[in-house]
Amino acid sequence: MIEYKSATFYRSAFALCLAAVAVFANLHLLQPLLPELSRHYSLSPLQVSWSYTIGTLCLGLSLLVYASLSDAWGRKNLLLLTLAGMTLSTFMLTQVESFASLLFWRAIQGCFLGGLPAMAIAWMGEEYSKPALVTAVGYYISANSLGGISGRLLAGSLADVGHWQWVFWPMTLLGVLSCYCIWRFLPQATQFQPKPFRWRQALQDQLFHLRQPLLFLTYLIGGLNFLVFLNQYTYISFVLAMEPFHLSSSFIGLLFITYLTGTLGSALSARIAARLTAPGGMALGIGVMVSGSLLTLWPQLSAIVAGFFISAFGFFLCHALASSWVNQHASRAKASASALYLVFYYLGASVGGLYLQPFWQWGNWPGVVAGSVLMYAATLALCFSLWRIKRQQC
């Protein structure tokens, strides 16, 4: 096992974290550019949002495939293949001219982006000692957040000084660097035990998880919360680009710094669950998201930013508790149970624009907030059901 503070630990953790920055920067970099893309292609907010959400959709659908394949083929080579595919598709995005081409290559890119989330923690769990694993997972999750924030900030900045497509050039170079570091610094697995790949067994495991109320309700909570939370950022981008704010792409990108409070929410999740139970902690997080959303109705930039800081804390508190709950309550095939949670999570992100669009057309941003509160009320009810079922089983 790779021990904490060894040279191999630092090299391998660095390689995985750099790859995480590259993957999540590529996934999220288009979000602050949606107003610019809407003007460039003369498309509505819903139409242009597909350039972003198709990436999360394809990532979500690919997760179960990669998780199952890596159990049979091994992690490193498949991880290298997906990172190489991500890099190639990112380069192709520098060449697109039509919106259809943009959608095509974003879909291809999304399929390859699912490799790292499906395999990274599984590799760590097999190769690291327990102290090394705890530290490395913390580094990796931080790298996920750093990638999402840095990709959005870089995209907004380059759009203001040049053209929105410029951002794909440094992302291509980062992809090449991540491929090299994984090849050079991630050692071959010594603890991996291949399992024959059987589609029937994989499908049976997924159906088993979906039939467990404690898991299925948690999948719905995570997916429906992310459906609203992520797509609020999409619609607020159009609000901030219009009167009276007229913010540029770089300033819109700065809004995603509000994700940083999510780090605090995740860190406090275990303490909150110890006091309130996990379903109670999830309900608290949803209540915090409702309060943050309502604060954004005050038409001041400071209030909007504060509202998103509050919402991010609540969302990641709930997300951290839901992720842990799935791992604790999956009685078999824990890896596929966690992967299924991420499928719901990213599918929710992908269809959130469709859900919020009628509310946007009806009442612009106040309509989006109304639609958000309705969905949060539904997930709050799911938390109560989760608590009730768990109490009956005890």
ZICORHU-V545743 format. One record per residue. N is the residue number from 1. OMEGA is omega in degrees with one decimal (NA if undefined). Layout:
n=(N | N)
omega=(OMEGA | OMEGA)
//
This chain:
n=(1 | 2 | 3 | 4 | 5 | 6 | 7 | 8 | 9 | 10 | 11 | 12 | 13 | 14 | 15 | 16 | 17 | 18 | 19 | 20 | 21 | 22 | 23 | 24 | 25 | 26 | 27 | 28 | 29 | 30 | 31 | 32 | 33 | 34 | 35 | 36 | 37 | 38 | 39 | 40 | 41 | 42 | 43 | 44 | 45 | 46 | 47 | 48 | 49 | 50 | 51 | 52 | 53 | 54 | 55 | 56 | 57 | 58 | 59 | 60 | 61 | 62 | 63 | 64 | 65 | 66 | 67 | 68 | 69 | 70 | 71 | 72 | 73 | 74 | 75 | 76 | 77 | 78 | 79 | 80 | 81 | 82 | 83 | 84 | 85 | 86 | 87 | 88 | 89 | 90 | 91 | 92 | 93 | 94 | 95 | 96 | 97 | 98 | 99 | 100 | 101 | 102 | 103 | 104 | 105 | 106 | 107 | 108 | 109 | 110 | 111 | 112 | 113 | 114 | 115 | 116 | 117 | 118 | 119 | 120 | 121 | 122 | 123 | 124 | 125 | 126 | 127 | 128 | 129 | 130 | 131 | 132 | 133 | 134 | 135 | 136 | 137 | 138 | 139 | 140 | 141 | 142 | 143 | 144 | 145 | 146 | 147 | 148 | 149 | 150 | 151 | 152 | 153 | 154 | 155 | 156 | 157 | 158 | 159 | 160 | 161 | 162 | 163 | 164 | 165 | 166 | 167 | 168 | 169 | 170 | 171 | 172 | 173 | 174 | 175 | 176 | 177 | 178 | 179 | 180 | 181 | 182 | 183 | 184 | 185 | 186 | 187 | 188 | 189 | 190 | 191 | 192 | 193 | 194 | 195 | 196 | 197 | 198 | 199 | 200 | 201 | 202 | 203 | 204 | 205 | 206 | 207 | 208 | 209 | 210 | 211 | 212 | 213 | 214 | 215 | 216 | 217 | 218 | 219 | 220 | 221 | 222 | 223 | 224 | 225 | 226 | 227 | 228 | 229 | 230 | 231 | 232 | 233 | 234 | 235 | 236 | 237 | 238 | 239 | 240 | 241 | 242 | 243 | 244 | 245 | 246 | 247 | 248 | 249 | 250 | 251 | 252 | 253 | 254 | 255 | 256 | 257 | 258 | 259 | 260 | 261 | 262 | 263 | 264 | 265 | 266 | 267 | 268 | 269 | 270 | 271 | 272 | 273 | 274 | 275 | 276 | 277 | 278 | 279 | 280 | 281 | 282 | 283 | 284 | 285 | 286 | 287 | 288 | 289 | 290 | 291 | 292 | 293 | 294 | 295 | 296 | 297 | 298 | 299 | 300 | 301 | 302 | 303 | 304 | 305 | 306 | 307 | 308 | 309 | 310 | 311 | 312 | 313 | 314 | 315 | 316 | 317 | 318 | 319 | 320 | 321 | 322 | 323 | 324 | 325 | 326 | 327 | 328 | 329 | 330 | 331 | 332 | 333 | 334 | 335 | 336 | 337 | 338 | 339 | 340 | 341 | 342 | 343 | 344 | 345 | 346 | 347 | 348 | 349 | 350 | 351 | 352 | 353 | 354 | 355 | 356 | 357 | 358 | 359 | 360 | 361 | 362 | 363 | 364 | 365 | 366 | 367 | 368 | 369 | 370 | 371 | 372 | 373 | 374 | 375 | 376 | 377 | 378 | 379 | 380 | 381 | 382 | 383 | 384 | 385 | 386 | 387 | 388 | 389 | 390 | 391 | 392 | 393 | 394)
omega=(178.1 | -175.2 | 177.7 | 178.6 | 173.4 | 179.5 | 179.2 | 178.0 | -176.8 | 179.4 | -177.6 | 178.3 | 177.2 | -179.1 | -179.6 | 179.5 | 176.9 | 176.7 | 178.6 | 176.5 | -179.3 | -177.1 | -173.8 | 171.0 | 177.4 | -177.9 | -168.0 | -170.3 | -178.4 | -171.8 | 178.3 | -178.9 | -174.6 | 175.3 | 178.6 | 178.0 | 177.9 | 176.9 | -175.1 | -177.0 | -179.8 | -177.5 | 176.9 | 177.2 | 179.8 | -179.3 | -174.9 | -179.2 | 178.0 | 176.7 | 176.9 | -171.5 | 179.1 | 176.0 | 178.8 | 178.5 | -178.4 | 175.6 | -178.9 | -178.6 | -176.6 | -171.7 | -176.9 | 179.1 | -178.5 | 179.9 | -179.6 | -179.3 | -177.6 | 175.4 | -178.9 | -171.9 | -173.2 | -171.0 | -166.0 | -176.5 | 177.9 | 176.7 | 177.4 | 179.6 | -178.1 | 178.8 | 176.4 | 176.6 | 176.1 | -177.7 | 179.7 | -179.4 | 175.5 | 176.1 | -180.0 | 178.0 | 174.5 | -173.9 | -173.6 | 176.9 | -178.4 | 177.4 | 177.7 | 177.6 | 177.3 | 179.1 | -177.9 | -176.3 | 173.4 | 177.2 | 177.6 | 178.7 | -179.9 | 178.6 | 179.0 | -179.6 | -178.3 | -175.6 | -177.0 | 178.7 | -178.7 | -169.5 | -169.4 | -176.6 | 175.6 | 177.7 | 179.4 | -177.6 | -179.5 | -168.9 | -176.4 | 167.6 | -175.2 | 177.2 | 178.8 | -178.7 | -178.8 | -179.4 | -176.5 | 178.2 | 175.8 | 176.3 | -175.4 | 179.5 | 176.1 | 178.2 | 175.3 | -179.7 | 179.9 | 178.8 | 179.7 | -179.4 | -175.3 | 178.0 | 179.1 | -179.7 | -179.4 | -179.6 | 179.8 | -178.9 | -178.3 | 177.3 | -179.2 | -177.8 | -178.8 | -175.7 | -176.5 | -178.8 | -177.1 | -175.0 | -177.5 | 177.4 | 176.7 | 176.9 | 175.9 | 178.4 | 177.8 | 176.8 | 177.2 | -179.9 | 179.9 | 176.0 | -179.6 | -177.0 | 176.3 | 179.4 | -172.7 | -168.2 | 178.7 | -175.9 | 174.2 | -176.3 | 174.9 | -177.2 | -174.7 | 176.0 | -177.1 | 176.8 | 178.9 | -178.1 | 180.0 | -179.4 | -176.6 | 179.8 | 179.0 | 179.4 | 178.5 | 178.1 | -179.5 | 179.1 | 177.3 | 179.7 | -177.5 | 179.7 | 179.1 | -176.1 | -178.5 | 177.0 | -175.0 | 178.8 | 178.2 | 175.0 | -179.6 | 179.9 | -179.6 | -177.4 | -177.2 | 175.2 | -179.8 | 175.3 | -178.5 | -171.2 | -176.5 | -175.2 | 168.6 | 178.0 | 178.6 | -175.8 | 177.4 | 176.5 | 178.0 | 177.0 | -176.5 | 177.6 | -177.1 | 175.8 | -1.7 | -171.2 | -179.9 | -179.8 | 177.3 | -179.3 | -179.0 | 178.5 | 174.8 | 177.8 | 179.4 | 179.8 | -175.6 | 171.0 | 178.8 | 175.9 | -173.5 | 177.6 | 176.0 | 176.5 | 178.3 | 178.3 | 178.3 | -177.5 | -177.6 | -171.6 | -178.1 | 179.9 | -179.3 | 179.2 | 179.0 | -179.3 | -170.7 | -164.8 | -177.7 | 177.3 | 176.7 | 176.8 | 175.9 | 178.9 | 176.6 | 178.8 | 178.7 | 176.5 | 177.0 | 178.1 | 177.2 | -179.4 | 177.5 | 179.2 | -179.5 | 179.1 | -178.4 | 176.9 | 175.3 | -170.5 | 174.3 | -177.4 | -179.6 | 179.4 | 178.8 | 179.8 | 178.8 | 178.7 | 179.4 | 172.8 | -179.8 | -179.3 | -179.8 | 176.6 | -178.5 | -177.6 | -175.6 | 170.6 | -179.7 | -178.1 | -179.8 | 179.9 | 179.4 | 179.4 | 179.6 | -179.7 | 179.5 | -178.7 | -177.6 | -171.1 | 173.7 | -175.7 | 176.3 | 176.9 | -175.9 | -179.2 | 179.4 | 176.1 | 177.6 | 178.0 | 179.4 | 174.9 | 179.8 | 175.6 | 176.8 | -177.6 | -177.2 | 173.5 | 175.1 | 177.8 | -174.6 | -176.4 | -178.8 | 178.3 | 177.7 | -179.7 | -174.5 | -176.5 | 178.3 | 177.5 | 176.8 | 179.2 | -178.4 | -173.3 | -176.6 | -174.2 | 175.3 | 175.6 | 177.4 | 178.5 | 178.1 | 177.7 | 178.8 | -178.7 | 176.9 | 179.8 | 177.8 | 176.2 | 178.2 | 179.8 | 174.5 | 176.3 | 177.4 | 177.0 | 178.2 | 177.8 | 178.6 | 178.6 | -177.5 | -179.4 | 179.4 | 180.0 | 178.5 | -178.4 | -177.5 | NA)
//
